Structures are given as structure tokens and as C-alpha cells.
Amino acid sequence: MDTLTKLGILADAAKYDASCASSGAGKRDSKKTGGIGSTEGMGICHSYTPDGRCVSLLKILLTNFCIFDCAYCVNRVSSNVRRARFATDEVVRLTLDFYKRNYIEGLFLSSGIIRNSDYTMEQLVEVARCLREDHRFAGYIHLKTIPDAAPELLAAAGRYADRLSINVELPTETGLSALAPEKNLPRIRGAMGDLRWRIEEGKEARKAARGAKPPKFAPAGQSTQMIVGADAADDRAILLASDNLYGNYRLRRVYYSGFSPIPDASSKLPVQAPPLQREHRLYQADWLLRFYGFGVDEIAPAATKSANTMLDLDIDPKLAWALRNPERFPVDLNTAPKEMLLRVPGLGTRNVARIVQSRRHGRLRVADLSRLRAPLAKVLPFVSLLDHHPHRKLDDPSALRAHLAPKPRQADLFAA
């Protein structure tokens, strides 16, 4: 099989993995190293997929052969798909060729499990080693690591890769046991803990070094991915799992990937994909957890008569929280602490920082908020300013929700 055919098969097989962003990489420039590539600058080109996602990495599998039989995976051993496998030198050559043509800024490499976990991990590490040591490649490398692999192989991966990731796949152990019986959540968490320890140890060693600093270990940290909608886990369970991962393993990102129906699917799987909006709302909720000071109980409360454990698809999670808690508003933009400003619907972290800076020089009015390009229709019902007060708009959250919720698109009306 020629290289282009393999590339078509293995690039398509990798499309289900969402965790391929290159954020968090340190600066590394080939002009200083004398090698090839960079994690920044004019040598980096970004392209966009039809659904709007930015793709700047060569994103492929080493192989889509796999000895596991995960029900949700198109590459499972029982799947009737066309198979292919790259040799390690083919991946190296493709990465260098694509970079020299200014198509990519680096490599995202994953793989099905072939022979056993250690053998597969050795192949992944060899690609990264060859790029770094033999070709002095200074671009971004993200390796998907295998939790069952030997610790020394995970350690070697961290010496060459900018970011490592181990997919938890599903938010609950029950879901994982039902759909991926060969995988074990405690082992996955154990490998994540080992990576966290190595990453932190590497940072401390570099801080303590007085002379030449030791090499960085996975400087862009570790990430993971959860499949949304393949099992019965609700949004609260997903966010609780993410919150635990951020707190216990210091993950840089948790990525959410909506389940896609696959050929010859197991009867355990749903026949339809979840709404795309569900994935979007989970990313918004994840942002609130990481940057806005919200807790899971605020974003997705435990089930009651007045609340369920799924995020609202019609409105964003911050607006949903505000409408559930009208007694917390209006917020006086001239006096409220930053923590409360971050809870105002429509105000992001950047605008909150600008508001805090601006009010040192005078009391804010609606015109000042307008100059910040804040969405006034969304913000004004929840704030008071020198020349504005929402009066009784918060007395009827249902009417306010109907006013602020986006109107159905024409295509949606015809679809209904």
C-alpha cells in the first residue's frame, strides 16, 4: 500500500480524537537550535475543517489495527474497516515534508494497540525521538500515550513530546466497563498520576538547577478526552469527572467529543448522535469551572423537581445560572468585586479586567460598557450603572429567558 493511501486511511481514522490543540507549548525556534520547525512564528499555517475547527497539526494514527474491542470505536478489532499501518520512518518523513510545505506546525500521533501496549508505545516514542534527535525538529509534538505501557516508556515520551494525553474515554467506570471492557479506569488514573508527578518533578528540577537546566518534561502538560453521548452519563456526571481530573491530575484540558454512530455498531450504543449543541455547552461549562470560579453544583445542580442534571441547550450555562439565581442581581459594575463581575452573563474575563481597570478613573455608564463591545442586550438586565438600573426585569426570570434565548433559525423551523 502506498503512502498516500495509508495517509488517507489513517488521517480519517484519527478524526474522532478532539484533543489535538497545540496550546501550551513553550517557545522553541529552529533559528536557535539549527534544526527544523518552530512552535510559533510565520512558519506555521492553519487550515480549517468544514465544521470550523482549526487544524494545524498532522493528525494521524500510526495504525488503525487494534487488539481491543471498544464498542464505540470504529477501529475496534471486530470492525470491518480498511486497515493500514505506517512504519515509524514514514511518519517522520511525512511530518518533515508537511512542515517544509508550510501545511502544519507539528504532529499529533496516536495509534491502535498492536501486539501489546509496550510495543505500541515504543513505536510512538521512536517517532518522537527520531524527529527530535535525528532531525532536530523543533515543532510541536503531541503523543497519545497508553496507560498500560511501562512507566519508563511514558517517561521517554515526556522527554520528546510537548504534550501527552491519556484518554479516559467515558466519564464513569460503569460506562467504561460496559463499552470498553479491556480498559481499566484505575489504571488510566494511575498513569495520569504518574505523568503529573513527572511533570511537576521536571518543573521543580529546572527551578532548582543553578547551571545547565535539565530538559523539560511534557512542557505543555497532559490532556484527555471524554466521549459524550455513547453511554447514559448525564452532563453533571461528565463535569464532576472533569472537575476531579483538573483537581487531582492538573490536566491542561479535558476535551469533549460527541459520539458519532459507527458502522456495525453494538446494540449497547445509541443509534443517533447527541445534539452538537451539547458538546458546545460542555465546553462552555468547562470554561466556567476553570476560569470563572464556578462549581459543578452551580452549573449542573443535582436533580430536583426544579432542576435536572443536563445542561440547557437553549441558553449558555452562565445565563442559566443567573436566571436560577435572580436574587444575586443586579450587580453594580462600579463597586462589585471581580468574582461577581465574572458571573454576569455576557461579560468575559477580558471585559471584566477592563471594567476593573476603567472604574479606577471614574464611575461607569452604559456608554462605557458599549465601548467595551459587551453584548448590551444580554448584560444590562443583570447590572446597574450610573445611568442604568434594570428595575423589575429580574422579577420574571421566565420572561427574561424567553427574551434572551436565541430565536430559532429558519432552517430549524422547516426541520420541525
Contacts in CASP RR format, 6 or more apart in sequence:
PFRMAT RR
TARGET T0000
AUTHOR 0000-0000-0000
METHOD contacts of the structure
MODEL  1
MDTLTKLGILADAAKYDASCASSGAGKRDSKKTGGIGSTEGMGICHSYTP
DGRCVSLLKILLTNFCIFDCAYCVNRVSSNVRRARFATDEVVRLTLDFYK
RNYIEGLFLSSGIIRNSDYTMEQLVEVARCLREDHRFAGYIHLKTIPDAA
PELLAAAGRYADRLSINVELPTETGLSALAPEKNLPRIRGAMGDLRWRIE
EGKEARKAARGAKPPKFAPAGQSTQMIVGADAADDRAILLASDNLYGNYR
LRRVYYSGFSPIPDASSKLPVQAPPLQREHRLYQADWLLRFYGFGVDEIA
PAATKSANTMLDLDIDPKLAWALRNPERFPVDLNTAPKEMLLRVPGLGTR
NVARIVQSRRHGRLRVADLSRLRAPLAKVLPFVSLLDHHPHRKLDDPSAL
RAHLAPKPRQADLFAA
1 84 0 8 1.000
3 90 0 8 1.000
3 94 0 8 1.000
5 84 0 8 1.000
6 84 0 8 1.000
6 85 0 8 1.000
6 86 0 8 1.000
6 90 0 8 1.000
7 60 0 8 1.000
7 94 0 8 1.000
9 64 0 8 1.000
9 82 0 8 1.000
9 83 0 8 1.000
9 84 0 8 1.000
10 60 0 8 1.000
10 61 0 8 1.000
10 62 0 8 1.000
10 63 0 8 1.000
10 64 0 8 1.000
10 84 0 8 1.000
10 86 0 8 1.000
11 59 0 8 1.000
11 60 0 8 1.000
13 61 0 8 1.000
13 64 0 8 1.000
13 74 0 8 1.000
13 75 0 8 1.000
13 81 0 8 1.000
14 59 0 8 1.000
14 60 0 8 1.000
14 61 0 8 1.000
14 108 0 8 1.000
14 110 0 8 1.000
15 59 0 8 1.000
16 73 0 8 1.000
16 74 0 8 1.000
16 257 0 8 1.000
16 260 0 8 1.000
17 59 0 8 1.000
17 108 0 8 1.000
17 110 0 8 1.000
17 144 0 8 1.000
17 167 0 8 1.000
17 225 0 8 1.000
17 257 0 8 1.000
18 225 0 8 1.000
18 255 0 8 1.000
18 256 0 8 1.000
18 257 0 8 1.000
19 142 0 8 1.000
19 165 0 8 1.000
19 167 0 8 1.000
19 223 0 8 1.000
19 224 0 8 1.000
19 225 0 8 1.000
19 253 0 8 1.000
19 255 0 8 1.000
20 55 0 8 1.000
20 57 0 8 1.000
20 59 0 8 1.000
20 108 0 8 1.000
20 142 0 8 1.000
21 253 0 8 1.000
21 255 0 8 1.000
22 39 0 8 1.000
22 56 0 8 1.000
22 57 0 8 1.000
22 105 0 8 1.000
22 106 0 8 1.000
22 140 0 8 1.000
22 142 0 8 1.000
22 162 0 8 1.000
22 163 0 8 1.000
22 220 0 8 1.000
23 220 0 8 1.000
23 252 0 8 1.000
23 253 0 8 1.000
24 162 0 8 1.000
24 163 0 8 1.000
24 219 0 8 1.000
24 220 0 8 1.000
24 221 0 8 1.000
24 252 0 8 1.000
25 39 0 8 1.000
25 140 0 8 1.000
25 162 0 8 1.000
25 163 0 8 1.000
25 219 0 8 1.000
25 220 0 8 1.000
26 39 0 8 1.000
26 162 0 8 1.000
26 219 0 8 1.000
26 220 0 8 1.000
27 39 0 8 1.000
27 40 0 8 1.000
28 38 0 8 1.000
28 39 0 8 1.000
28 138 0 8 1.000
28 139 0 8 1.000
29 37 0 8 1.000
29 38 0 8 1.000
29 39 0 8 1.000
29 40 0 8 1.000
29 138 0 8 1.000
30 36 0 8 1.000
30 37 0 8 1.000
30 38 0 8 1.000
30 136 0 8 1.000
30 138 0 8 1.000
30 139 0 8 1.000
31 38 0 8 1.000
33 136 0 8 1.000
33 138 0 8 1.000
34 136 0 8 1.000
35 135 0 8 1.000
35 136 0 8 1.000
35 137 0 8 1.000
35 138 0 8 1.000
36 96 0 8 1.000
36 99 0 8 1.000
36 100 0 8 1.000
36 135 0 8 1.000
36 136 0 8 1.000
36 137 0 8 1.000
36 138 0 8 1.000
36 139 0 8 1.000
37 43 0 8 1.000
37 99 0 8 1.000
37 137 0 8 1.000
37 138 0 8 1.000
37 139 0 8 1.000
38 44 0 8 1.000
38 105 0 8 1.000
38 138 0 8 1.000
38 139 0 8 1.000
39 105 0 8 1.000
39 138 0 8 1.000
39 139 0 8 1.000
39 140 0 8 1.000
39 162 0 8 1.000
43 102 0 8 1.000
43 105 0 8 1.000
44 56 0 8 1.000
44 105 0 8 1.000
45 56 0 8 1.000
45 102 0 8 1.000
45 103 0 8 1.000
45 104 0 8 1.000
45 105 0 8 1.000
46 54 0 8 1.000
46 55 0 8 1.000
46 56 0 8 1.000
46 105 0 8 1.000
47 54 0 8 1.000
47 55 0 8 1.000
47 56 0 8 1.000
47 103 0 8 1.000
48 54 0 8 1.000
48 55 0 8 1.000
49 55 0 8 1.000
56 104 0 8 1.000
56 105 0 8 1.000
56 106 0 8 1.000
57 104 0 8 1.000
57 105 0 8 1.000
57 106 0 8 1.000
57 107 0 8 1.000
57 108 0 8 1.000
57 140 0 8 1.000
57 142 0 8 1.000
58 94 0 8 1.000
58 95 0 8 1.000
58 98 0 8 1.000
58 103 0 8 1.000
58 104 0 8 1.000
58 106 0 8 1.000
58 107 0 8 1.000
58 108 0 8 1.000
59 108 0 8 1.000
60 86 0 8 1.000
60 91 0 8 1.000
60 94 0 8 1.000
60 108 0 8 1.000
60 109 0 8 1.000
60 110 0 8 1.000
61 75 0 8 1.000
61 109 0 8 1.000
61 110 0 8 1.000
61 111 0 8 1.000
61 112 0 8 1.000
62 85 0 8 1.000
62 86 0 8 1.000
62 88 0 8 1.000
62 91 0 8 1.000
62 109 0 8 1.000
62 110 0 8 1.000
62 111 0 8 1.000
62 112 0 8 1.000
62 120 0 8 1.000
62 123 0 8 1.000
62 124 0 8 1.000
62 127 0 8 1.000
63 83 0 8 1.000
63 84 0 8 1.000
63 85 0 8 1.000
63 86 0 8 1.000
63 111 0 8 1.000
63 112 0 8 1.000
63 114 0 8 1.000
64 75 0 8 1.000
64 81 0 8 1.000
64 83 0 8 1.000
64 84 0 8 1.000
64 85 0 8 1.000
64 112 0 8 1.000
65 75 0 8 1.000
65 83 0 8 1.000
65 85 0 8 1.000
65 112 0 8 1.000
65 114 0 8 1.000
66 73 0 8 1.000
66 75 0 8 1.000
66 76 0 8 1.000
66 77 0 8 1.000
66 112 0 8 1.000
66 113 0 8 1.000
66 114 0 8 1.000
67 77 0 8 1.000
67 113 0 8 1.000
67 114 0 8 1.000
67 115 0 8 1.000
67 116 0 8 1.000
68 76 0 8 1.000
68 77 0 8 1.000
68 112 0 8 1.000
68 113 0 8 1.000
68 180 0 8 1.000
68 182 0 8 1.000
68 183 0 8 1.000
69 76 0 8 1.000
69 77 0 8 1.000
69 78 0 8 1.000
69 181 0 8 1.000
69 182 0 8 1.000
70 76 0 8 1.000
70 169 0 8 1.000
70 179 0 8 1.000
70 180 0 8 1.000
70 182 0 8 1.000
70 183 0 8 1.000
71 178 0 8 1.000
71 179 0 8 1.000
71 180 0 8 1.000
71 230 0 8 1.000
71 265 0 8 1.000
71 266 0 8 1.000
71 268 0 8 1.000
71 269 0 8 1.000
72 169 0 8 1.000
72 179 0 8 1.000
72 180 0 8 1.000
72 227 0 8 1.000
72 230 0 8 1.000
72 259 0 8 1.000
72 262 0 8 1.000
72 269 0 8 1.000
73 79 0 8 1.000
73 180 0 8 1.000
73 262 0 8 1.000
74 81 0 8 1.000
74 262 0 8 1.000
74 263 0 8 1.000
75 81 0 8 1.000
75 112 0 8 1.000
78 264 0 8 1.000
79 262 0 8 1.000
79 263 0 8 1.000
79 264 0 8 1.000
80 263 0 8 1.000
80 264 0 8 1.000
81 263 0 8 1.000
85 114 0 8 1.000
86 94 0 8 1.000
88 123 0 8 1.000
88 126 0 8 1.000
88 127 0 8 1.000
88 130 0 8 1.000
89 130 0 8 1.000
91 107 0 8 1.000
91 109 0 8 1.000
91 127 0 8 1.000
92 127 0 8 1.000
92 130 0 8 1.000
92 131 0 8 1.000
92 134 0 8 1.000
92 135 0 8 1.000
95 104 0 8 1.000
95 106 0 8 1.000
95 107 0 8 1.000
95 131 0 8 1.000
95 137 0 8 1.000
96 131 0 8 1.000
96 135 0 8 1.000
96 137 0 8 1.000
98 104 0 8 1.000
99 105 0 8 1.000
99 106 0 8 1.000
99 137 0 8 1.000
99 139 0 8 1.000
105 139 0 8 1.000
105 140 0 8 1.000
106 139 0 8 1.000
106 140 0 8 1.000
106 141 0 8 1.000
107 127 0 8 1.000
107 131 0 8 1.000
107 140 0 8 1.000
107 141 0 8 1.000
107 142 0 8 1.000
108 142 0 8 1.000
108 144 0 8 1.000
109 124 0 8 1.000
109 127 0 8 1.000
109 128 0 8 1.000
109 141 0 8 1.000
109 142 0 8 1.000
109 143 0 8 1.000
109 144 0 8 1.000
110 124 0 8 1.000
110 143 0 8 1.000
110 144 0 8 1.000
111 120 0 8 1.000
111 123 0 8 1.000
111 124 0 8 1.000
111 144 0 8 1.000
112 120 0 8 1.000
113 120 0 8 1.000
113 146 0 8 1.000
114 120 0 8 1.000
114 123 0 8 1.000
117 146 0 8 1.000
117 147 0 8 1.000
117 148 0 8 1.000
117 149 0 8 1.000
118 149 0 8 1.000
118 150 0 8 1.000
118 153 0 8 1.000
120 146 0 8 1.000
120 149 0 8 1.000
121 145 0 8 1.000
121 146 0 8 1.000
121 149 0 8 1.000
121 150 0 8 1.000
121 153 0 8 1.000
121 154 0 8 1.000
121 157 0 8 1.000
122 153 0 8 1.000
124 143 0 8 1.000
124 144 0 8 1.000
124 145 0 8 1.000
124 146 0 8 1.000
124 157 0 8 1.000
125 143 0 8 1.000
125 153 0 8 1.000
125 156 0 8 1.000
125 157 0 8 1.000
125 160 0 8 1.000
128 141 0 8 1.000
128 143 0 8 1.000
128 157 0 8 1.000
128 160 0 8 1.000
128 161 0 8 1.000
129 156 0 8 1.000
129 160 0 8 1.000
131 137 0 8 1.000
131 141 0 8 1.000
131 160 0 8 1.000
132 141 0 8 1.000
132 160 0 8 1.000
139 162 0 8 1.000
140 162 0 8 1.000
140 163 0 8 1.000
140 220 0 8 1.000
141 160 0 8 1.000
141 161 0 8 1.000
141 162 0 8 1.000
141 163 0 8 1.000
142 161 0 8 1.000
142 162 0 8 1.000
142 163 0 8 1.000
142 164 0 8 1.000
142 165 0 8 1.000
142 220 0 8 1.000
143 157 0 8 1.000
143 158 0 8 1.000
143 160 0 8 1.000
143 161 0 8 1.000
143 163 0 8 1.000
143 164 0 8 1.000
143 165 0 8 1.000
144 164 0 8 1.000
144 165 0 8 1.000
144 166 0 8 1.000
144 167 0 8 1.000
145 154 0 8 1.000
145 157 0 8 1.000
145 164 0 8 1.000
145 165 0 8 1.000
145 166 0 8 1.000
145 191 0 8 1.000
145 195 0 8 1.000
146 166 0 8 1.000
147 166 0 8 1.000
147 184 0 8 1.000
147 187 0 8 1.000
147 188 0 8 1.000
147 190 0 8 1.000
147 191 0 8 1.000
147 192 0 8 1.000
148 187 0 8 1.000
148 191 0 8 1.000
149 191 0 8 1.000
151 194 0 8 1.000
154 164 0 8 1.000
154 191 0 8 1.000
154 194 0 8 1.000
154 195 0 8 1.000
154 198 0 8 1.000
155 198 0 8 1.000
155 217 0 8 1.000
157 164 0 8 1.000
157 218 0 8 1.000
158 164 0 8 1.000
158 198 0 8 1.000
158 217 0 8 1.000
158 218 0 8 1.000
159 215 0 8 1.000
159 217 0 8 1.000
161 218 0 8 1.000
162 218 0 8 1.000
162 219 0 8 1.000
162 220 0 8 1.000
163 218 0 8 1.000
163 220 0 8 1.000
163 221 0 8 1.000
163 222 0 8 1.000
163 223 0 8 1.000
163 252 0 8 1.000
164 195 0 8 1.000
164 218 0 8 1.000
164 221 0 8 1.000
164 222 0 8 1.000
165 222 0 8 1.000
165 223 0 8 1.000
165 224 0 8 1.000
165 225 0 8 1.000
166 188 0 8 1.000
166 191 0 8 1.000
166 192 0 8 1.000
166 195 0 8 1.000
166 222 0 8 1.000
166 224 0 8 1.000
167 188 0 8 1.000
167 224 0 8 1.000
167 225 0 8 1.000
167 226 0 8 1.000
168 176 0 8 1.000
168 185 0 8 1.000
168 188 0 8 1.000
168 189 0 8 1.000
168 224 0 8 1.000
168 225 0 8 1.000
168 226 0 8 1.000
168 241 0 8 1.000
168 245 0 8 1.000
169 176 0 8 1.000
169 180 0 8 1.000
169 183 0 8 1.000
169 225 0 8 1.000
169 226 0 8 1.000
169 227 0 8 1.000
170 176 0 8 1.000
170 179 0 8 1.000
170 180 0 8 1.000
170 226 0 8 1.000
170 227 0 8 1.000
170 230 0 8 1.000
170 231 0 8 1.000
170 233 0 8 1.000
171 226 0 8 1.000
171 233 0 8 1.000
171 237 0 8 1.000
171 238 0 8 1.000
171 240 0 8 1.000
171 241 0 8 1.000
171 242 0 8 1.000
172 231 0 8 1.000
172 233 0 8 1.000
172 237 0 8 1.000
172 241 0 8 1.000
173 185 0 8 1.000
174 231 0 8 1.000
175 231 0 8 1.000
175 232 0 8 1.000
175 233 0 8 1.000
176 183 0 8 1.000
176 184 0 8 1.000
176 185 0 8 1.000
178 231 0 8 1.000
178 268 0 8 1.000
179 230 0 8 1.000
179 231 0 8 1.000
179 266 0 8 1.000
179 268 0 8 1.000
179 269 0 8 1.000
189 249 0 8 1.000
192 222 0 8 1.000
192 224 0 8 1.000
192 245 0 8 1.000
192 249 0 8 1.000
192 251 0 8 1.000
193 248 0 8 1.000
193 249 0 8 1.000
195 218 0 8 1.000
195 221 0 8 1.000
195 222 0 8 1.000
195 249 0 8 1.000
196 222 0 8 1.000
196 249 0 8 1.000
196 250 0 8 1.000
198 217 0 8 1.000
198 218 0 8 1.000
199 217 0 8 1.000
199 218 0 8 1.000
199 221 0 8 1.000
199 222 0 8 1.000
199 250 0 8 1.000
200 250 0 8 1.000
201 217 0 8 1.000
202 214 0 8 1.000
202 216 0 8 1.000
202 217 0 8 1.000
205 214 0 8 1.000
206 213 0 8 1.000
206 214 0 8 1.000
206 216 0 8 1.000
220 252 0 8 1.000
221 250 0 8 1.000
221 251 0 8 1.000
221 252 0 8 1.000
222 249 0 8 1.000
222 250 0 8 1.000
222 251 0 8 1.000
222 252 0 8 1.000
223 251 0 8 1.000
223 252 0 8 1.000
223 253 0 8 1.000
223 254 0 8 1.000
223 255 0 8 1.000
224 245 0 8 1.000
224 251 0 8 1.000
224 253 0 8 1.000
224 254 0 8 1.000
224 255 0 8 1.000
225 254 0 8 1.000
225 255 0 8 1.000
225 256 0 8 1.000
225 257 0 8 1.000
226 238 0 8 1.000
226 241 0 8 1.000
226 242 0 8 1.000
226 254 0 8 1.000
226 255 0 8 1.000
226 256 0 8 1.000
226 257 0 8 1.000
227 257 0 8 1.000
227 258 0 8 1.000
227 259 0 8 1.000
228 238 0 8 1.000
228 256 0 8 1.000
228 257 0 8 1.000
228 258 0 8 1.000
228 259 0 8 1.000
228 274 0 8 1.000
228 278 0 8 1.000
228 279 0 8 1.000
228 282 0 8 1.000
229 258 0 8 1.000
229 259 0 8 1.000
229 270 0 8 1.000
229 273 0 8 1.000
229 274 0 8 1.000
229 278 0 8 1.000
230 259 0 8 1.000
230 269 0 8 1.000
230 270 0 8 1.000
234 300 0 8 1.000
234 308 0 8 1.000
234 309 0 8 1.000
234 310 0 8 1.000
235 278 0 8 1.000
235 281 0 8 1.000
235 282 0 8 1.000
235 285 0 8 1.000
235 300 0 8 1.000
235 309 0 8 1.000
235 310 0 8 1.000
235 311 0 8 1.000
236 296 0 8 1.000
236 300 0 8 1.000
236 301 0 8 1.000
236 302 0 8 1.000
236 309 0 8 1.000
236 310 0 8 1.000
237 309 0 8 1.000
238 256 0 8 1.000
238 282 0 8 1.000
239 282 0 8 1.000
239 285 0 8 1.000
239 286 0 8 1.000
239 289 0 8 1.000
239 296 0 8 1.000
239 299 0 8 1.000
239 300 0 8 1.000
240 296 0 8 1.000
242 254 0 8 1.000
242 286 0 8 1.000
242 289 0 8 1.000
243 289 0 8 1.000
243 295 0 8 1.000
243 296 0 8 1.000
245 251 0 8 1.000
245 254 0 8 1.000
246 254 0 8 1.000
246 289 0 8 1.000
246 290 0 8 1.000
254 286 0 8 1.000
256 279 0 8 1.000
256 282 0 8 1.000
256 283 0 8 1.000
256 286 0 8 1.000
257 279 0 8 1.000
258 273 0 8 1.000
258 274 0 8 1.000
258 276 0 8 1.000
258 278 0 8 1.000
258 279 0 8 1.000
259 269 0 8 1.000
259 270 0 8 1.000
259 273 0 8 1.000
259 274 0 8 1.000
260 273 0 8 1.000
261 269 0 8 1.000
261 270 0 8 1.000
261 271 0 8 1.000
261 272 0 8 1.000
261 273 0 8 1.000
262 269 0 8 1.000
265 271 0 8 1.000
275 313 0 8 1.000
277 313 0 8 1.000
278 311 0 8 1.000
278 313 0 8 1.000
281 311 0 8 1.000
281 312 0 8 1.000
281 313 0 8 1.000
281 316 0 8 1.000
281 317 0 8 1.000
282 311 0 8 1.000
284 316 0 8 1.000
284 317 0 8 1.000
284 318 0 8 1.000
285 294 0 8 1.000
285 299 0 8 1.000
285 300 0 8 1.000
285 311 0 8 1.000
285 317 0 8 1.000
288 294 0 8 1.000
288 295 0 8 1.000
288 299 0 8 1.000
288 317 0 8 1.000
288 318 0 8 1.000
289 295 0 8 1.000
289 296 0 8 1.000
289 299 0 8 1.000
291 349 0 8 1.000
292 318 0 8 1.000
292 342 0 8 1.000
292 343 0 8 1.000
292 349 0 8 1.000
293 339 0 8 1.000
293 342 0 8 1.000
294 318 0 8 1.000
294 321 0 8 1.000
294 343 0 8 1.000
298 321 0 8 1.000
299 311 0 8 1.000
299 317 0 8 1.000
299 321 0 8 1.000
300 309 0 8 1.000
300 310 0 8 1.000
300 311 0 8 1.000
300 317 0 8 1.000
301 307 0 8 1.000
301 309 0 8 1.000
301 324 0 8 1.000
302 309 0 8 1.000
303 309 0 8 1.000
307 324 0 8 1.000
311 317 0 8 1.000
311 320 0 8 1.000
312 320 0 8 1.000
314 405 0 8 1.000
314 406 0 8 1.000
315 323 0 8 1.000
315 401 0 8 1.000
315 404 0 8 1.000
315 405 0 8 1.000
316 345 0 8 1.000
318 343 0 8 1.000
318 345 0 8 1.000
318 346 0 8 1.000
319 345 0 8 1.000
319 346 0 8 1.000
319 378 0 8 1.000
319 401 0 8 1.000
319 404 0 8 1.000
321 343 0 8 1.000
322 328 0 8 1.000
322 329 0 8 1.000
322 343 0 8 1.000
322 344 0 8 1.000
322 345 0 8 1.000
322 382 0 8 1.000
323 397 0 8 1.000
323 400 0 8 1.000
323 401 0 8 1.000
324 397 0 8 1.000
326 394 0 8 1.000
326 395 0 8 1.000
326 397 0 8 1.000
328 340 0 8 1.000
328 343 0 8 1.000
329 344 0 8 1.000
329 381 0 8 1.000
329 382 0 8 1.000
329 383 0 8 1.000
329 390 0 8 1.000
329 394 0 8 1.000
330 381 0 8 1.000
330 382 0 8 1.000
330 383 0 8 1.000
330 384 0 8 1.000
330 389 0 8 1.000
330 390 0 8 1.000
330 394 0 8 1.000
331 340 0 8 1.000
331 341 0 8 1.000
331 343 0 8 1.000
331 344 0 8 1.000
331 382 0 8 1.000
331 383 0 8 1.000
331 384 0 8 1.000
332 383 0 8 1.000
332 384 0 8 1.000
332 385 0 8 1.000
333 341 0 8 1.000
333 344 0 8 1.000
333 355 0 8 1.000
333 359 0 8 1.000
333 364 0 8 1.000
333 369 0 8 1.000
333 383 0 8 1.000
333 384 0 8 1.000
333 385 0 8 1.000
334 359 0 8 1.000
334 363 0 8 1.000
334 364 0 8 1.000
334 385 0 8 1.000
334 386 0 8 1.000
338 352 0 8 1.000
338 356 0 8 1.000
341 347 0 8 1.000
341 352 0 8 1.000
341 355 0 8 1.000
341 356 0 8 1.000
342 348 0 8 1.000
342 349 0 8 1.000
342 352 0 8 1.000
344 379 0 8 1.000
344 382 0 8 1.000
344 383 0 8 1.000
345 378 0 8 1.000
345 379 0 8 1.000
345 382 0 8 1.000
345 404 0 8 1.000
346 374 0 8 1.000
346 375 0 8 1.000
346 378 0 8 1.000
346 379 0 8 1.000
347 355 0 8 1.000
347 374 0 8 1.000
347 379 0 8 1.000
351 372 0 8 1.000
351 374 0 8 1.000
354 372 0 8 1.000
355 364 0 8 1.000
355 369 0 8 1.000
355 372 0 8 1.000
358 364 0 8 1.000
358 368 0 8 1.000
363 386 0 8 1.000
364 385 0 8 1.000
364 386 0 8 1.000
365 385 0 8 1.000
365 386 0 8 1.000
365 387 0 8 1.000
365 388 0 8 1.000
366 376 0 8 1.000
366 380 0 8 1.000
366 385 0 8 1.000
366 387 0 8 1.000
366 388 0 8 1.000
368 385 0 8 1.000
369 376 0 8 1.000
369 379 0 8 1.000
369 380 0 8 1.000
369 383 0 8 1.000
369 385 0 8 1.000
370 376 0 8 1.000
377 404 0 8 1.000
378 404 0 8 1.000
380 388 0 8 1.000
380 390 0 8 1.000
381 390 0 8 1.000
381 393 0 8 1.000
381 394 0 8 1.000
381 400 0 8 1.000
381 404 0 8 1.000
382 390 0 8 1.000
382 394 0 8 1.000
383 390 0 8 1.000
384 390 0 8 1.000
393 400 0 8 1.000
394 400 0 8 1.000
408 416 0 8 1.000
END
